[in-house]
Amino acid sequence: MEALVIHAAGDLRVERIETPPLEPNQLQVRVRAGGICGSDLHYFQHGGFGTVRIKEPMVLGHEVAGSIEEVGSAVQGFAVGERIAISPSRPCGLCRYCQQGLHNHCLDMRYYGSAMRMPHVQGAFRQRIVCDTHQAHKLADHVSDGEGSMAEPLSVALHAVNRAGPLLGKRVLVTGCGPIGALIVIAARRAGALQIVVTDMAAAPLRSALKVGADQVINVAETPDALAAFTADKGHFDVLFEASGNQRALVSAFDALRPRGIVMQVGLGGEMTLPINTIVAKEFDVRGAFRFHAEFAVAVELLNKKLVDVKPLISATLPYRDAGKAFALAADRSQAMKVLLSFE
């Protein structure tokens, strides 16, 4: 079969690879659609991110959906032809963190398309993939393959909202409106947020935020002092979701966050210097959100029951053989929110 294999920054190739053998409790899946994630872009543009670097050829991709082509001899509850979204998260289930229910902190995690370990964990941008049954979540007939591939980034947003605690009646600020920021808007609204304000430095992502439920958007490139309107009486917002990974975006929101507000850091960037005196004086709770686990099943259920709509965030779908064009489009925030690859 064919797969998208990254060799180094800018060196993404369509190559033939072997289809892994099918074990008794596994499924062979014909991949139909895959979403280009920010981490995929980092591998393509820079050869990695932070200290994580590509050291050997690796199949990219971890946001995929497809249809079952073959079931293992011991598989129950799945049938050939059923359509599924595939969770890329493969924790060991045995380490102390898995035993505590913290599967996203597994000591032996194998996450699709990740160069964090050697040998690298091969990804899912391929025509066929073999997965464990616990990774497979059935899609309703009305959910497209493209929407199914959005279950993974939606899971990231749901995990961030879970980490923030109850949002019913809360006022929420989201800084950074890439796909994760926009999906946080969707998740926060489902969780009962009373008001959601979104900031970004580009107009196109802010238009997408309005489509998925934001009450107000602010282009901080055009109006850098706009958050000042929310700083009276020590701040307006109850919860900040920082999704840009930018220190300036994080710190500039602190004056608009009320005392004992929740700071949810979701975006990853370089190391940051924080105003500790402000955090102490306003008694902020600073929390992180990393990946997900149980939220994947919730994401698929929300899609299946039509309780969320991710279609406004899908900008384009291109054939996987046009990966270079697709990755260039995905990197252009003025034109695209989420770009999908078709493996048909």
Residue frames relative to the residue before (quaternion, step in Angstrom):
aa qw qx qy qz dx dy dz
M 1.0000 0.0000 0.0000 0.0000 0.00 0.00 0.00
E 0.4640 -0.6647 0.5086 0.2903 3.54 -1.32 0.25
A 0.0418 -0.7838 0.6194 -0.0137 3.54 -1.20 0.71
L 0.4317 -0.6602 0.5442 0.2857 3.55 -1.29 0.37
V 0.0485 -0.8302 0.5530 -0.0519 3.54 -0.37 1.30
I 0.2320 -0.7623 0.5919 0.1214 3.57 -0.81 1.06
H 0.1904 -0.7917 0.5745 0.0832 3.58 -0.90 0.98
A 0.7535 -0.1439 0.1294 0.6283 3.56 1.13 -0.75
A 0.7250 -0.3971 0.2998 0.4763 3.57 -1.26 0.11
G 0.8395 0.1498 -0.1451 0.5018 3.56 -0.80 1.06
D 0.6701 0.4816 -0.2859 0.4872 3.58 1.27 -0.12
L 0.1740 0.7787 -0.5678 0.2026 3.56 0.24 1.35
R 0.0531 -0.8370 0.5435 -0.0355 3.56 -0.60 1.17
V 0.3673 -0.6482 0.6105 0.2688 3.51 -1.31 0.50
E 0.0631 0.8183 -0.5621 0.1026 3.55 -0.50 1.20
R 0.4549 -0.6467 0.5342 0.2991 3.52 -1.26 0.43
I 0.0061 -0.7834 0.6210 -0.0235 3.57 -0.93 0.97
E 0.5793 -0.5917 0.4346 0.3542 3.55 -1.25 0.33
T 0.4110 -0.6583 0.5660 0.2782 3.55 -1.19 0.62
P 0.4389 -0.7111 0.4696 0.2851 3.64 -0.64 1.02
P 0.5625 -0.5901 0.4456 0.3698 3.61 -1.13 0.50
L 0.4347 -0.6986 0.5143 0.2420 3.55 -1.15 0.68
E 0.2285 -0.7750 0.5768 0.1200 3.57 -0.75 1.08
P 0.7316 -0.4777 0.2483 0.4182 3.63 -1.18 0.46
N 0.7842 0.3133 -0.1727 0.5070 3.62 0.95 -0.79
Q 0.5764 0.5956 -0.3701 0.4196 3.56 1.13 0.60
L 0.3200 -0.7116 0.5959 0.1900 3.49 -1.42 0.27
Q 0.2415 -0.7069 0.6333 0.2021 3.54 -1.15 0.62
V 0.1116 -0.8290 0.5477 -0.0162 3.55 -0.65 1.19
R 0.3227 -0.6950 0.6096 0.2031 3.53 -1.07 0.84
V 0.3082 -0.7684 0.5327 0.1757 3.57 -0.39 1.22
R 0.1961 -0.8025 0.5581 0.0772 3.58 -0.87 0.99
A 0.8137 -0.0026 0.0526 0.5789 3.58 0.91 -0.88
G 0.0163 -0.7931 0.6089 -0.0051 3.54 -1.14 0.70
G 0.3246 -0.7592 0.5379 0.1699 3.56 -0.98 0.88
I 0.3901 -0.6965 0.5524 0.2400 3.56 -1.04 0.82
C 0.2085 -0.8005 0.5579 0.0670 3.55 -0.62 1.23
G 0.6730 -0.4849 0.3738 0.4150 3.55 -1.29 0.27
S 0.6431 0.5111 -0.3338 0.4623 3.61 1.01 -0.71
D 0.6017 0.5395 -0.3554 0.4697 3.61 1.07 -0.67
L 0.6486 0.5174 -0.3084 0.4653 3.56 0.99 -0.85
H 0.6405 0.5222 -0.3289 0.4570 3.60 0.98 -0.81
Y 0.6380 0.5045 -0.3324 0.4775 3.60 0.97 -0.80
F 0.6889 0.4938 -0.2824 0.4493 3.57 0.90 -0.94
Q 0.7519 0.4147 -0.2231 0.4615 3.58 0.85 -0.94
H 0.8369 0.2102 -0.0481 0.5031 3.56 0.91 -0.96
G 0.5032 -0.6591 0.4290 0.3582 3.60 1.23 -0.13
G 0.7873 -0.1577 0.0903 0.5892 3.57 1.29 0.24
F 0.2954 -0.7252 0.5843 0.2133 3.54 -1.29 -0.35
G 0.8067 0.1297 -0.1370 0.5600 3.56 -0.98 0.85
T 0.7825 -0.2614 0.2260 0.5180 3.55 -0.81 -1.04
V 0.5467 0.6131 -0.3950 0.4113 3.60 1.28 -0.10
R 0.0437 0.8110 -0.5761 0.0920 3.59 -0.60 1.16
I 0.4984 -0.6232 0.5089 0.3228 3.55 -1.17 0.61
K 0.0884 -0.8155 0.5719 0.0105 3.55 -0.70 1.12
E 0.7734 0.1017 -0.0687 0.6220 3.57 1.31 -0.21
P 0.6529 -0.5072 0.3544 0.4368 3.65 -1.12 0.39
M 0.0101 -0.8145 0.5774 -0.0566 3.57 -0.89 0.95
V 0.4166 -0.6602 0.5653 0.2663 3.56 -1.03 0.83
L 0.3419 -0.7522 0.5293 0.1924 3.57 -0.79 1.01
G 0.6739 0.5853 -0.3412 0.2948 3.54 -1.39 -0.11
H 0.0862 0.7969 -0.5953 0.0563 3.53 -1.05 0.83
E 0.6415 0.4721 -0.3368 0.5021 3.61 1.25 0.07
V 0.2854 0.7943 -0.4863 0.2261 3.61 0.06 1.21
A 0.0726 -0.7418 0.6629 0.0700 3.49 -1.42 0.40
G 0.0954 0.8079 -0.5761 0.0799 3.56 -1.16 0.54
S 0.5025 -0.6329 0.4913 0.3248 3.56 -1.26 -0.37
I 0.5179 -0.6587 0.4597 0.2941 3.55 -1.08 0.80
E 0.1956 -0.7924 0.5717 0.0831 3.56 -0.86 1.05
E 0.8000 -0.0018 0.0390 0.5988 3.57 1.11 -0.67
V 0.1986 -0.7736 0.5906 0.1154 3.58 -1.07 0.75
G 0.5350 -0.6348 0.4609 0.3138 3.54 -1.12 0.74
S 0.6838 -0.5368 0.3240 0.3733 3.56 -1.23 0.52
A 0.7438 0.3840 -0.2208 0.5005 3.62 1.12 -0.57
V 0.4657 0.7055 -0.4335 0.3121 3.60 1.24 0.02
Q 0.0305 -0.7654 0.6427 0.0141 3.53 -1.07 0.85
G 0.7744 0.3779 -0.2620 0.4347 3.57 -1.13 0.61
F 0.7234 0.3207 -0.2335 0.5651 3.59 1.27 0.03
A 0.1087 -0.8021 0.5863 0.0328 3.56 -1.10 0.72
V 0.6201 -0.5366 0.4227 0.3858 3.53 -1.21 0.55
G 0.7613 0.3536 -0.2786 0.4666 3.56 -0.94 0.91
E 0.5666 0.5869 -0.3987 0.4191 3.59 1.19 -0.34
R 0.3534 -0.7350 0.5468 0.1893 3.53 -1.10 0.81
I 0.0363 -0.8186 0.5720 -0.0371 3.56 -0.92 0.95
A 0.3111 -0.6341 0.6559 0.2663 3.47 -1.44 0.27
I 0.2619 -0.7861 0.5459 0.1243 3.56 -0.98 0.86
S 0.3281 -0.7163 0.5810 0.2043 3.56 -0.80 1.01
P 0.3466 -0.7627 0.5078 0.2006 3.61 -0.77 0.98
S 0.5608 0.6286 -0.3634 0.3979 3.55 1.33 -0.17
R 0.0178 0.8098 -0.5827 0.0666 3.59 -0.65 1.15
P 0.0248 -0.8178 0.5746 -0.0188 3.60 0.33 1.22
C 0.6043 -0.6066 0.3840 0.3455 3.54 -1.20 0.54
G 0.3496 -0.7591 0.4794 0.2677 3.58 1.12 -0.66
L 0.7093 0.4821 -0.2383 0.4558 3.57 1.26 -0.23
C 0.6219 0.5687 -0.3575 0.4026 3.60 1.05 -0.66
R 0.7052 -0.4859 0.3033 0.4178 3.58 -1.27 0.30
Y 0.6565 0.5023 -0.3300 0.4558 3.61 1.03 -0.65
C 0.6230 0.5095 -0.3413 0.4856 3.59 1.00 -0.70
Q 0.6610 0.5148 -0.3062 0.4520 3.58 0.98 -0.84
Q 0.6794 0.4539 -0.2791 0.5046 3.57 1.24 -0.46
G 0.5566 -0.6184 0.3822 0.4020 3.58 1.28 0.01
L 0.5600 0.5819 -0.3906 0.4418 3.58 1.29 0.24
H 0.0146 -0.8677 0.4969 -0.0043 3.53 0.78 1.08
N 0.6218 0.5492 -0.3578 0.4286 3.61 1.08 -0.56
H 0.6915 0.4132 -0.2781 0.5232 3.60 1.29 -0.12
C 0.1993 0.8230 -0.5058 0.1647 3.57 1.25 0.44
L 0.4441 -0.7110 0.4883 0.2424 3.56 -0.97 0.90
D 0.7593 0.2595 -0.1621 0.5743 3.59 1.26 -0.29
M 0.1455 0.8334 -0.5172 0.1292 3.59 1.01 0.85
R 0.0817 -0.7499 0.6546 0.0494 3.53 -1.11 0.82
Y 0.0043 -0.8253 0.5579 -0.0877 3.52 -0.11 1.39
Y 0.5527 -0.6601 0.3889 0.3280 3.57 -0.68 1.08
G 0.8649 0.1280 -0.0977 0.4755 3.54 -1.08 0.79
S 0.5009 0.6540 -0.4153 0.3859 3.57 0.99 0.82
A 0.2461 -0.7673 0.5790 0.1242 3.55 -0.97 0.98
M 0.3665 0.7611 -0.4708 0.2544 3.59 1.23 0.33
R 0.7742 0.2156 -0.1401 0.5783 3.59 1.19 -0.35
M 0.3009 -0.7185 0.5957 0.1957 3.55 -1.33 0.34
P 0.4642 -0.2853 -0.8241 0.1550 1.49 -1.59 1.91
H 0.6222 -0.5555 0.3900 0.3901 3.58 -1.18 0.54
V 0.4450 -0.6483 0.5407 0.2988 3.55 -1.25 0.51
Q 0.3737 -0.7547 0.4961 0.2111 3.56 -0.52 1.18
G 0.4216 -0.7564 0.4619 0.1918 3.53 -1.03 0.88
A 0.6322 -0.5979 0.4043 0.2817 3.51 -1.40 -0.11
F 0.4818 0.6278 -0.4703 0.3906 3.62 1.20 0.22
R 0.4302 0.6509 -0.4764 0.4054 3.53 0.38 1.34
Q 0.6193 -0.5714 0.3774 0.3841 3.57 -1.16 0.38
R 0.7948 0.0713 -0.0285 0.6020 3.56 1.08 -0.71
I 0.0328 -0.7861 0.6170 0.0158 3.53 -1.14 0.65
V 0.2807 -0.7216 0.6057 0.1833 3.56 -1.17 0.63
C 0.0094 0.8137 -0.5785 0.0553 3.58 -0.72 1.10
D 0.5479 -0.5821 0.4829 0.3576 3.54 -1.30 0.32
T 0.6114 -0.5808 0.3832 0.3768 3.58 -1.10 0.58
H 0.6315 0.5445 -0.3541 0.4236 3.62 1.05 -0.62
Q 0.6277 0.5275 -0.3387 0.4615 3.59 1.24 -0.25
A 0.6653 0.5495 -0.2782 0.4219 3.58 1.22 -0.49
H 0.0080 -0.7910 0.6103 -0.0432 3.56 -0.86 1.03
K 0.4179 -0.7582 0.4481 0.2229 3.55 -0.54 1.24
L 0.2872 -0.7514 0.5760 0.1454 3.53 -1.10 0.86
A 0.4834 -0.6416 0.5132 0.3022 3.56 -1.07 0.76
D 0.6640 -0.5410 0.3429 0.3857 3.57 -1.17 0.59
H 0.6944 0.4934 -0.2884 0.4374 3.59 1.00 -0.77
V 0.6095 0.5428 -0.3585 0.4533 3.61 1.23 -0.27
S 0.3563 -0.7500 0.5160 0.2107 3.59 -0.60 1.09
D 0.6510 -0.4955 0.3883 0.4242 3.55 -1.28 0.29
G 0.6352 0.5393 -0.3271 0.4457 3.58 1.01 -0.81
E 0.6552 0.4870 -0.3089 0.4880 3.57 0.95 -0.85
G 0.6289 0.5459 -0.3333 0.4419 3.58 1.01 -0.76
S 0.6506 0.5115 -0.3225 0.4595 3.57 1.04 -0.72
M 0.6082 0.5585 -0.3435 0.4474 3.59 1.26 -0.35
A 0.4451 0.7034 -0.4578 0.3124 3.61 1.23 -0.11
E 0.6415 0.5435 -0.3407 0.4206 3.60 1.01 -0.75
P 0.7135 0.4043 -0.2953 0.4902 3.68 0.66 -0.87
L 0.5889 0.5463 -0.3778 0.4604 3.60 1.11 -0.54
S 0.6194 0.5466 -0.3366 0.4520 3.60 1.06 -0.71
V 0.6123 0.5395 -0.3430 0.4652 3.58 1.05 -0.75
A 0.6694 0.4948 -0.2928 0.4704 3.57 0.95 -0.90
L 0.6531 0.5127 -0.3153 0.4595 3.58 0.95 -0.83
H 0.6374 0.5171 -0.3332 0.4640 3.58 1.02 -0.74
A 0.6351 0.5227 -0.3292 0.4639 3.59 1.00 -0.79
V 0.6577 0.4959 -0.3057 0.4775 3.58 0.97 -0.82
N 0.6188 0.5288 -0.3410 0.4704 3.59 1.04 -0.71
R 0.6707 0.5059 -0.2969 0.4540 3.58 0.93 -0.89
A 0.6384 0.5459 -0.3270 0.4329 3.60 1.12 -0.60
G 0.4603 -0.6718 0.4639 0.3488 3.59 1.15 -0.46
P 0.7812 -0.3414 0.2167 0.4757 3.61 -1.27 -0.08
L 0.1599 -0.8021 0.5715 0.0675 3.58 -0.93 0.95
L 0.3879 0.7376 -0.4826 0.2693 3.59 1.23 -0.01
G 0.8480 0.0998 -0.1110 0.5086 3.55 -0.69 1.15
K 0.5332 0.6478 -0.3985 0.3705 3.59 1.27 0.07
R 0.3755 -0.6808 0.5821 0.2379 3.53 -1.33 0.49
V 0.1317 -0.8359 0.5324 -0.0227 3.53 -0.60 1.25
L 0.1301 -0.7474 0.6476 0.0718 3.52 -1.13 0.84
V 0.1001 -0.7746 0.6234 0.0369 3.57 -0.93 0.98
T 0.1030 -0.7915 0.6007 0.0454 3.60 -0.66 1.09
G 0.7627 0.2474 -0.2391 0.5476 3.54 -0.62 1.19
C 0.0178 0.8431 -0.5339 0.0617 3.56 -0.40 1.20
G 0.1526 0.7194 -0.6439 0.2112 3.49 0.44 1.30
P 0.7889 -0.2936 0.2000 0.5014 3.61 -1.18 -0.28
I 0.6690 0.4882 -0.3205 0.4598 3.63 0.90 -0.83
G 0.6413 0.5209 -0.3304 0.4564 3.60 0.92 -0.82
A 0.6692 0.4917 -0.2973 0.4713 3.58 0.95 -0.87
L 0.6627 0.4891 -0.3063 0.4772 3.58 1.02 -0.75
I 0.5792 0.5483 -0.3742 0.4732 3.60 1.16 -0.48
V 0.5898 0.5523 -0.3635 0.4636 3.58 1.08 -0.67
I 0.6620 0.5015 -0.3013 0.4684 3.58 0.90 -0.94
A 0.6964 0.4837 -0.2772 0.4519 3.57 0.84 -1.01
A 0.6585 0.5079 -0.3113 0.4598 3.58 0.97 -0.84
R 0.6363 0.5176 -0.3330 0.4651 3.58 1.02 -0.71
R 0.6425 0.5067 -0.3221 0.4761 3.58 0.98 -0.81
A 0.6852 0.4860 -0.2768 0.4666 3.59 1.12 -0.68
G 0.6336 -0.5979 0.3126 0.3785 3.60 1.24 0.12
A 0.2940 0.7634 -0.5287 0.2265 3.61 1.15 0.36
L 0.4276 -0.7238 0.4928 0.2246 3.55 -0.93 0.96
Q 0.7959 0.0242 0.0309 0.6042 3.56 1.02 -0.85
I 0.0438 -0.7879 0.6142 0.0042 3.56 -0.97 0.89
V 0.0450 -0.7760 0.6286 -0.0262 3.54 -0.73 1.20
V 0.1368 -0.8091 0.5709 0.0270 3.57 -0.89 0.98
T 0.1178 -0.7811 0.6089 0.0716 3.56 -1.03 0.82
D 0.1201 0.7555 -0.6403 0.0698 3.52 -1.23 0.59
M 0.4848 -0.6695 0.4816 0.2911 3.57 -1.29 0.18
A 0.7105 0.3842 -0.2432 0.5371 3.59 1.29 0.09
A 0.5373 -0.6701 0.4205 0.2922 3.55 -1.05 0.81
A 0.6556 0.5591 -0.3274 0.3878 3.59 0.86 -0.92
P 0.6719 0.4726 -0.3262 0.4678 3.66 0.81 -0.82
L 0.6352 0.5308 -0.3373 0.4483 3.60 1.04 -0.69
R 0.6083 0.5285 -0.3565 0.4729 3.59 1.07 -0.63
S 0.6342 0.5206 -0.3257 0.4698 3.58 1.04 -0.75
A 0.6251 0.5478 -0.3370 0.4423 3.59 1.01 -0.80
L 0.6424 0.5112 -0.3205 0.4725 3.58 1.01 -0.77
K 0.6420 0.5410 -0.3270 0.4338 3.59 1.00 -0.78
V 0.7607 0.3670 -0.2039 0.4950 3.59 1.05 -0.68
G 0.7895 -0.4234 0.1687 0.4111 3.59 1.13 0.46
A 0.4263 0.6837 -0.4954 0.3247 3.62 1.16 0.12
D 0.4350 -0.6986 0.5063 0.2579 3.58 -1.05 0.76
Q 0.7982 -0.0027 0.0521 0.6001 3.56 1.06 -0.76
V 0.1149 -0.7792 0.6115 0.0751 3.56 -1.08 0.72
I 0.1613 -0.7835 0.5977 0.0539 3.54 -1.13 0.75
N 0.2367 -0.7428 0.6120 0.1329 3.55 -0.83 1.04
V 0.2294 -0.8260 0.5018 0.1154 3.58 -0.13 1.28
A 0.5421 0.5800 -0.4184 0.4413 3.60 1.24 -0.13
E 0.7170 0.4196 -0.2360 0.5041 3.56 1.10 -0.74
T 0.7923 0.1117 -0.0372 0.5987 3.59 1.03 -0.81
P 0.1259 -0.8574 0.4946 0.0660 3.61 0.40 1.21
D 0.7210 0.4228 -0.2537 0.4869 3.61 1.15 -0.45
A 0.3329 0.7981 -0.4640 0.1921 3.59 1.24 0.18
L 0.6361 0.5416 -0.3440 0.4286 3.61 1.06 -0.63
A 0.4768 0.6762 -0.4408 0.3480 3.60 1.21 -0.22
A 0.5869 0.5923 -0.3596 0.4189 3.57 1.17 -0.56
F 0.7255 0.4175 -0.2293 0.4968 3.60 1.23 -0.41
T 0.5542 0.6583 -0.3664 0.3539 3.60 1.22 0.24
A 0.4493 0.7041 -0.4576 0.3049 3.62 1.21 -0.14
D 0.8464 0.1366 -0.1159 0.5015 3.57 -1.17 0.66
K 0.7062 -0.5072 0.2354 0.4344 3.55 0.95 1.02
G 0.7776 -0.3695 0.1858 0.4736 3.59 1.13 0.40
H 0.3965 -0.7506 0.5043 0.1582 3.52 -1.24 0.65
F 0.7540 0.4313 -0.2208 0.4436 3.58 0.87 -0.96
D 0.4200 -0.7043 0.5242 0.2297 3.54 -1.18 0.72
V 0.8033 0.1138 -0.0111 0.5844 3.56 1.05 -0.81
L 0.1474 -0.7532 0.6364 0.0769 3.54 -1.07 0.89
F 0.1083 -0.7397 0.6607 0.0673 3.55 -0.96 0.98
E 0.1235 -0.7972 0.5894 0.0422 3.58 -0.41 1.23
A 0.0172 -0.8527 0.5187 -0.0598 3.56 -0.27 1.32
S 0.5741 0.6146 -0.3798 0.3852 3.59 1.22 0.12
G 0.3403 -0.7420 0.5028 0.2842 3.58 1.12 -0.61
N 0.5516 0.6156 -0.3688 0.4252 3.55 1.31 0.37
Q 0.4792 -0.7011 0.4473 0.2808 3.58 -0.71 1.08
R 0.6497 0.5315 -0.3258 0.4351 3.57 0.93 -0.86
A 0.6437 0.5142 -0.3209 0.4673 3.59 0.99 -0.82
L 0.6521 0.5232 -0.3143 0.4498 3.57 0.97 -0.86
V 0.7345 0.4435 -0.2512 0.4480 3.56 0.65 -1.13
S 0.6465 0.5378 -0.3332 0.4264 3.61 0.98 -0.76
A 0.6500 0.5215 -0.3188 0.4515 3.59 1.21 -0.43
F 0.5130 0.6932 -0.4127 0.2932 3.61 1.17 -0.44
D 0.6529 0.5209 -0.3305 0.4395 3.61 0.96 -0.75
A 0.6887 0.4714 -0.2751 0.4772 3.59 1.18 -0.55
L 0.6144 0.5387 -0.3408 0.4650 3.58 1.31 -0.08
R 0.4424 -0.7252 0.4658 0.2477 3.56 -0.76 1.05
P 0.6585 -0.4834 0.3782 0.4355 3.60 -1.22 0.26
R 0.8190 0.1507 -0.1968 0.5175 3.53 -1.05 0.93
G 0.3186 0.7442 -0.5136 0.2845 3.56 1.14 0.62
I 0.4347 -0.6773 0.5357 0.2556 3.54 -1.32 0.41
V 0.1545 -0.7585 0.6285 0.0757 3.55 -0.89 1.02
M 0.0751 -0.7973 0.5989 0.0053 3.57 -0.49 1.23
Q 0.1346 -0.7903 0.5946 0.0609 3.58 -0.45 1.18
V 0.0519 -0.8175 0.5726 -0.0339 3.54 -0.51 1.26
G 0.6906 0.4822 -0.2805 0.4603 3.58 0.96 -0.87
L 0.2663 -0.7526 0.5852 0.1422 3.52 -1.14 0.77
G 0.1181 0.7692 -0.6205 0.0971 3.55 -0.96 0.93
G 0.7488 -0.2970 0.2564 0.5341 3.54 -0.99 -0.79
E 0.6777 -0.4526 0.3642 0.4508 3.55 -1.28 0.03
M 0.2565 -0.7922 0.5445 0.1007 3.57 -1.06 0.81
T 0.2769 -0.6964 0.6307 0.2014 3.52 -1.32 0.46
L 0.1625 -0.8259 0.5377 0.0474 3.56 -0.60 1.15
P 0.4681 -0.6533 0.5120 0.3031 3.60 -1.16 0.60
I 0.2216 -0.8278 0.5019 0.1175 3.56 0.20 1.29
N 0.6080 0.5648 -0.3676 0.4198 3.62 0.98 -0.71
T 0.6523 0.4982 -0.3120 0.4785 3.59 1.01 -0.78
I 0.6362 0.5313 -0.3270 0.4539 3.57 0.97 -0.86
V 0.6736 0.4812 -0.2884 0.4812 3.58 0.99 -0.84
A 0.6995 0.4948 -0.2857 0.4292 3.58 0.78 -1.05
K 0.7584 0.3359 -0.1983 0.5223 3.60 1.03 -0.72
E 0.3950 -0.7705 0.4356 0.2462 3.58 1.34 0.21
F 0.1615 0.8078 -0.5453 0.1550 3.56 0.89 0.94
D 0.2812 -0.6734 0.6480 0.2181 3.51 -1.32 0.47
V 0.1208 -0.7945 0.5938 0.0405 3.58 -0.60 1.16
R 0.0125 0.8194 -0.5676 0.0793 3.55 -0.61 1.20
G 0.2855 -0.7320 0.5887 0.1898 3.54 -1.23 0.47
A 0.1429 -0.7584 0.6266 0.1089 3.53 -1.30 0.38
F 0.0192 -0.8233 0.5639 -0.0618 3.57 -0.59 1.19
R 0.8474 -0.1039 0.0117 0.5205 3.53 -0.65 1.20
F 0.3973 -0.6795 0.5691 0.2381 3.61 -1.02 -0.86
H 0.0710 -0.7583 0.6235 0.1763 3.55 -1.30 -0.24
A 0.7985 0.2857 -0.1633 0.5041 3.58 0.14 -1.27
E 0.5808 0.6299 -0.3692 0.3600 3.59 1.13 -0.55
F 0.5434 0.6237 -0.4195 0.3738 3.63 1.14 -0.42
A 0.6552 0.5009 -0.3115 0.4719 3.57 0.92 -0.86
V 0.6319 0.5248 -0.3251 0.4686 3.57 1.06 -0.77
A 0.6325 0.5445 -0.3287 0.4420 3.58 0.96 -0.87
V 0.6764 0.4795 -0.2959 0.4743 3.58 0.88 -0.91
E 0.6426 0.5204 -0.3254 0.4587 3.59 0.99 -0.79
L 0.6349 0.5200 -0.3311 0.4658 3.59 1.00 -0.76
L 0.6492 0.4970 -0.3103 0.4851 3.57 1.02 -0.78
N 0.6698 0.5175 -0.3009 0.4393 3.58 0.89 -0.94
K 0.7398 0.3976 -0.2164 0.4978 3.59 1.02 -0.78
K 0.4481 -0.7223 0.4251 0.3113 3.59 1.30 0.22
L 0.3736 0.7385 -0.4793 0.2921 3.58 1.09 0.70
V 0.7489 0.1722 -0.1549 0.6209 3.58 1.30 -0.18
D 0.1955 -0.7651 0.6035 0.1107 3.55 -1.23 0.52
V 0.1082 -0.8212 0.5597 0.0246 3.57 -0.45 1.23
K 0.4183 0.7457 -0.4489 0.2596 3.60 1.25 -0.16
P 0.6448 0.5333 -0.3607 0.4120 3.68 0.89 -0.71
L 0.6689 0.5099 -0.3028 0.4482 3.61 1.19 -0.38
I 0.5858 0.5604 -0.3765 0.4483 3.60 1.25 -0.18
S 0.2294 -0.8257 0.5074 0.0901 3.55 -0.37 1.29
A 0.7960 -0.1232 0.1400 0.5759 3.58 0.92 -0.87
T 0.1673 -0.7441 0.6350 0.1228 3.53 -1.33 0.45
L 0.0392 -0.8132 0.5797 -0.0351 3.56 -0.65 1.17
P 0.5791 -0.5737 0.4357 0.3817 3.61 -1.15 0.51
Y 0.5686 -0.6289 0.3996 0.3487 3.58 -0.98 0.77
R 0.6071 0.5508 -0.3690 0.4380 3.60 1.12 -0.44
D 0.6615 0.4257 -0.3007 0.5393 3.58 1.30 -0.18
A 0.1449 0.8501 -0.4973 0.0953 3.58 1.12 0.67
G 0.6211 0.5508 -0.3553 0.4297 3.60 0.96 -0.76
K 0.6638 0.4887 -0.2896 0.4864 3.56 0.94 -0.90
A 0.6573 0.5216 -0.3076 0.4485 3.58 0.98 -0.89
F 0.6741 0.4837 -0.3016 0.4698 3.60 0.93 -0.86
A 0.6236 0.5256 -0.3429 0.4661 3.60 1.05 -0.68
L 0.6548 0.4996 -0.3089 0.4755 3.57 0.99 -0.81
A 0.6501 0.5277 -0.3165 0.4458 3.59 0.95 -0.87
A 0.6757 0.4949 -0.2899 0.4631 3.58 1.11 -0.63
D 0.6411 0.5206 -0.3158 0.4671 3.60 1.26 -0.30
R 0.2394 -0.8234 0.5010 0.1168 3.58 -0.05 1.31
S 0.5932 0.5682 -0.3738 0.4307 3.60 1.21 -0.28
Q 0.7643 0.3539 -0.1842 0.5066 3.58 1.23 -0.41
A 0.8354 0.2008 -0.0473 0.5094 3.57 0.98 -0.74
M 0.2718 -0.7045 0.6305 0.1795 3.50 -1.27 0.64
K 0.7849 -0.0933 0.0925 0.6056 3.59 0.48 -1.17
V 0.1434 -0.7770 0.6110 0.0487 3.55 -0.78 1.11
L 0.1919 -0.7894 0.5779 0.0779 3.54 -0.89 1.02
L 0.3021 -0.7050 0.6116 0.1940 3.51 -1.33 0.48
S 0.2536 -0.7450 0.5963 0.1585 3.55 -1.01 0.82
F 0.1750 -0.7909 0.5814 0.0767 3.58 -0.91 0.97
E 0.2917 0.7755 -0.5052 0.2415 3.57 1.23 0.47
